[in-house]
Amino acid sequence: MKGTVHKYAQNNIDTDVIIPGPYLKIMDPDELAKHAMEGLDKEFVKKLKQGDFMVSGENFGCGSSREHAPIALRHAGITAVLALSFARIFYRNSVDGAHLLPIEIEKDAYDNISDKDQLEIDIQKGEVKNITKNKTYKMKPFPELIRKIIDAGGILNYTP
Amino acid sequence: MTITEKILARASGRDRVSPDDVVFAKVDKVMLHDVSGPGVMTVFKELEKKGRKVEKIWDPSRVWVAEDHFVPAVDKLAAENIVMVQNFVKKFNISKHFKYGLGQYGICHTLSHEEALVLPGEVYVGGDSHTNTTGALGCFATGMGHTDVAYVLLNGKIWFKVPETILFNLEGELPSYVMAKDVILKIIADHGTDVGNYKAIQFAGSAISKMPMEERFTLTNMTTEAGAKNGIIEPDQKTIDYVKERTDAPFTAVVGDKDAKYVDIHTYEVDKLEPIVAKPFSPANISTARELSNVPIDKAYIGSCTGAKYNDLLEAARVIKGKKTKVRMEVLPAAQNIYMRALKEGLINIFMEAGAVIGPPTCGACCGAHMGVLAKDEVCVSTTNRNFPGRMGHVESKTYLASPKVVAASAVTGKITDPRDIR
């Protein structure tokens, strides 16, 4: 997976800014995508290409259990979020719903990655390559079950 | 083992589990509402497109449905979602559907305990993050997204990583002007909004023993704001009585072992606590109410699963009785039976004579969706649970989270006010 970074260098990006409450009645993913990150960055959707990545700090996706959050990000173009840590429901929704990859990275990688950097993510190797800066970072490995669910394409395709 | 570990061990057919074990646990109860419900239906439709037709769900008697987020129907889309939910209930023979305008209904988390839909010792999964609330009944209660809820509806089980437990011992007696809301805001501020990430948060101690059930639900409700997988309180006689007053269904109460291991233990002497307010834009961003006494407000809000239970209305009414509000005040009881009791006991009169408007139970304003959203730059002091940017309306509105007593006192003065400071 190769893509461009959209970096939000802050902690606690919550589901209310990822997809505000009034849009929760929308089920059409492309309609949701139009409002992705509206609570924080009105230009967000315009900046994206399909296959792009987000980079952010700690506790990404905290707040509500709305699966609309990873769905809106995915349909806006985001295929992976690289963060220092994730709130548990956002993480679960991303993996079990097969919406996007929640990738935990270390602080040095987080500090080193800049907005607009080109990254290449290789989950087989567990590496994130920064093409722009010619650096390679280790991602924190997915726990065994998470990896199996990702490989199956979501919890509904996974047989324990 | 802790109570959380014991419940998960039983549900996964093991003698014991330890933190970080991954288990597939049998689920006892499942909740969906008018946001997660249509999400589940979308998942089922996708499965059908792939040739996996869903004819029945695992056990309709263990499933219940609430209409709470977008009722009364906000617009055509919300109305259609509610019709979808209704059709879903019919198609799969779900017996418990709490329908807006048809007898008892209300916010899903309030119904979970008011109607004893979940019992001590059970595993309960809800399509809403504040499902943690119900853990004050001594059950394992956790929120999930709609794909996971769909999986549970099909399979009757789901994976969990067994969480470590953080124990908060609350000792002493709460001062008359302090409520559980002040306690949980203080805890979140002291330990951070992600302290509970992937963990269980358990409350114990002499202050818990003395605390009414409804106040306990405020604590477990806001473990979600500390990131916790579940919030939990071991059942005692109060819990058992509370459940038995509401249902004849048999249950087996579970408590932790004496040698249970906790990843952290924190003790609070609650006698010293003061009324607390969380400033925008985080539940961890606290001051005392007195430190904020120069903050003017536009609205005082009493509502939500966190702060519109009967006891919340009662405490607010005690503060406001015989006084007039200076700013608009909106009171939305969390469920129809609470509304009726408040009416019979004269609380609704007290609020209305003070100047407040009373609304039907709904999550609407708490999540900024409808029924009283905030304009740009408006300031609200609220009994709800989150104050993220735009949570209750315009992204440049401001929400201060507080107890029902602080909200009522603030309505009277028009500024954030410690309940001790009004006559």
Interface residues (C-beta under 8 A of the other chain):
Chain A: N12 D14 D16 V17 P20 G21 P22 L24 K25 I26 M27 G39 L40 E58 N59 C62 G63 S64 S65 R66 E67 H68 S85 A87 R88 I89 R92 N93 D96 G97 P143 E144 L145 G154 I155 L156 P160
Chain B: V22 F24 D34 V35 S36 P38 G39 T42 V43 L47 H69 F70 V74 D75 L77 A78 N81 G127 D128 S129 T131 G143 M144 G145 H146 T147 D148 A150 Y151 L154 W159 K161 T193 D194 N197 Y198 G227 K229 S282 C367 G368 A369 H370 V373 R386 F388 P389 G390 R391 V395
